[in-house]
């Protein structure tokens, strides 16, 4: 981690190193929830960036997933043309479904829980519009929405996180003490709910799942 003034509005600090035969490129990502960013003093030989692609996900300085979604929608539109050509050559609808899941749905759902809570309504409409276009062209047999995918993948990951050996399990809050003599309605989990400081904090994956499951 690169040390500098912690009072600067920087939420994400990233350091990329390649420890093999290539030179070591360093950068750190400056991030702020607002569009106005106060930069810390530059560090020698280390590049300041306002967006970076890390593990296949584009992080912007505003923590908005819009650049990442725009990038994968561009790729998905290109792959939609490929599926159209396969359909033209009489590929069966079952095979087209498999190709759609492999080439397009996998792009949409990659790391989806990590940024799903920060997707705006307008961006969700862009994704849904793309899926409807694929459905109209007969390239996928089932129509679905991004909210359905978010709920599905949030539920799957949150269920996995509750296993003690999961790498994210330590991020869960403590379980609450339950008085079983009380007749309470069943809840989706026994974890305590944290104090919400901001909408961005609440929309983070674990907090989103904790509040959605009560």
Secondary structure, DSSP 4 states (H G I P E B T S, - for coil): -----TTSS----------SSS----EEE---SSS---PPPPPTT-EEESEEEETTEEEETT--SHHHHHHHHHHHHHHHHHHHHHHHTT--HHHHHHHHIIIIIHHHHTTHHHHGGG--HHHHHHHHHHHHHHHHTTS-SS---HHHHHHHHHHHHHHHHTSTTSTTGGGSPPBPP--TTS-----S--BPPPPP--HHHHTSHHHHHHHHT-
